[in-house]
């Protein structure tokens, strides 16, 4: 039995699709969903559904009963009053389940930066989550992408209406990227494989060596319309997050994360590409995903 968290999210949905598309009889699937109505019809008819949040110990316990594999992702919570507390709120119930139930393998979405990232807001909290889960002794794989290309989807309106792409990152330095579909593909492959053991990171770094300025150029070429990069200061990024309803703690975490990325460079050129696990190039993603989102 495979348990999937965030089955309607950007990555979790694609993990679930890939599991369902695997050869018939490969594995039984159970999902934890806050709102089962958001699941696609073909999904609802083929999976068990445990309704609720995977931060709820009772929900997680029920979902993991008789399960041996788990896809784990802590969803963002812009209203959280503590970034670290938000990740602990999810992780502590999981640690209890690991100790008392039969889940043998966990595949989690984390991030690059282990051993390098310092005071990096949500990145530091995610890396601390990995360490807490690994301490249970469970077989564990942390999927570690850098900047997810899907982060740009929230700017579809700005790109379409103003021809502007905002990034609070150094405009002329390489920013490594990864597509959500490559994270999902790797997660599904590991979840369907019951032979791996031990603990480790799986870097997921796309094939490009583009700077934010280069990314804006590629977006412009794919959309066939001018799109310019507008660099944003960390302070402006924090203010924008607050304006859109983020808590002080969450907005400060985003600011700390951005400063760490700019100062410490662990999403930069020092990271080698991993084309075997993250083959999607930025241009291809723009054609497949961003262009439809912007142009309809």
SULHU-V468188 format. One record per pair of residues at least 24 apart in sequence whose ideal C-beta (glycine too) atoms are under 7 Angstrom apart, sorted by the first residue. I is the first residue (numbers start at 1). J is the second residue. D is the distance in whole Angstrom. If there is no record, write none. Layout:
# SULHU-V468188
i	j	d
I	J	D
I	J	D
This chain:
# SULHU-V468188
i	j	d
1	27	7
1	28	5
1	30	6
1	66	6
1	67	4
1	68	6
2	27	5
2	29	5
2	67	7
2	69	5
2	191	5
3	30	5
3	32	7
3	63	5
3	64	6
3	67	5
3	70	5
3	71	7
4	29	6
4	31	5
4	71	5
5	32	5
5	54	5
5	71	6
5	72	6
5	73	6
6	73	5
6	75	6
7	31	4
7	33	6
7	39	6
8	33	6
8	38	5
8	39	6
9	73	7
9	75	6
10	150	5
10	180	5
11	73	6
11	109	6
11	180	5
11	183	5
11	184	5
12	71	7
12	73	6
14	180	6
14	181	6
14	184	4
15	71	5
15	184	5
15	187	5
15	188	5
16	43	6
18	184	6
18	185	6
18	188	4
19	188	5
19	191	7
20	46	6
22	192	6
26	192	6
27	192	7
30	63	6
30	67	6
32	59	6
32	63	5
54	90	7
55	89	5
55	90	5
55	93	6
57	93	4
57	96	6
60	93	5
60	94	7
60	97	5
61	97	6
64	97	5
64	101	5
64	103	5
65	101	7
66	102	7
67	103	6
68	102	6
68	103	6
68	104	5
68	105	7
69	104	7
69	105	5
69	191	5
70	103	5
70	106	5
71	107	5
71	187	6
71	191	6
72	106	5
72	107	7
72	108	4
73	108	7
73	109	5
74	129	6
78	245	6
78	246	4
78	247	7
78	250	5
79	245	7
79	247	5
80	247	6
80	249	6
80	250	6
81	247	6
81	249	5
82	249	5
83	121	6
83	122	6
83	125	5
83	249	6
83	250	6
83	253	4
84	125	5
87	125	4
87	126	7
87	128	7
87	129	5
91	129	5
91	132	5
91	133	7
94	133	6
95	132	6
95	133	7
95	136	6
98	136	4
98	138	5
99	136	6
103	138	7
104	138	7
104	139	6
105	139	4
106	133	6
106	138	5
106	140	5
107	141	5
107	143	7
107	187	5
107	190	5
107	191	6
108	133	7
108	142	5
108	143	7
109	143	5
109	183	6
110	142	4
110	143	6
110	144	5
111	144	6
111	145	7
112	144	5
112	145	7
112	146	5
112	203	6
112	266	6
112	267	6
112	271	6
113	266	5
114	201	6
116	264	6
116	266	5
117	260	6
117	264	6
117	266	6
118	260	7
118	264	7
119	256	6
119	260	6
120	256	6
120	257	5
120	260	4
121	253	3
121	254	6
121	256	4
121	257	4
122	253	5
122	254	7
122	257	5
123	257	5
123	260	7
134	199	5
139	196	7
139	197	5
139	198	6
139	199	7
140	199	4
141	190	5
141	200	6
141	202	5
142	201	5
142	202	7
143	183	6
143	186	6
143	187	6
143	202	5
143	204	6
144	201	5
144	202	6
144	203	5
144	204	6
145	178	4
145	183	6
145	204	4
146	176	4
146	177	6
146	178	6
146	205	6
146	267	4
146	271	6
147	175	6
147	176	7
147	177	5
147	267	6
148	178	6
148	180	6
149	177	5
149	178	7
149	179	5
149	282	6
149	285	5
150	180	5
152	290	6
153	290	7
153	293	5
156	293	5
156	294	5
159	219	7
159	227	6
159	294	5
160	294	5
163	225	6
163	226	5
163	227	5
163	228	6
164	228	6
164	230	5
165	216	5
165	219	6
165	227	6
165	229	5
165	230	7
166	230	5
166	232	5
167	212	5
167	229	7
167	231	7
167	232	7
168	232	4
168	233	7
168	234	6
168	237	4
168	258	5
169	212	6
169	258	7
169	261	6
169	262	6
170	262	5
171	211	6
171	212	5
171	213	5
171	229	6
171	231	5
172	211	5
172	213	6
173	211	6
173	268	6
174	209	5
174	210	7
174	211	6
174	268	5
174	269	4
175	210	7
175	211	6
175	212	6
175	267	6
175	268	7
176	205	5
176	206	7
176	267	5
176	268	7
176	271	5
177	206	5
177	208	6
177	282	6
178	204	5
178	205	6
178	206	5
178	278	5
179	206	7
179	280	4
179	285	5
181	280	6
182	277	7
182	278	4
182	279	7
182	280	5
186	277	5
202	277	7
203	274	5
204	274	6
204	277	5
204	278	4
205	271	5
205	272	7
205	273	5
205	274	5
205	278	6
206	273	6
206	278	5
206	280	6
206	281	6
206	282	7
207	273	5
207	275	5
207	279	7
207	281	5
208	281	6
208	282	5
209	269	6
210	282	6
215	282	6
218	282	6
218	283	5
218	286	6
219	286	6
219	290	7
222	283	6
222	286	4
222	287	6
222	291	6
223	291	6
223	294	6
223	295	7
234	258	5
234	259	6
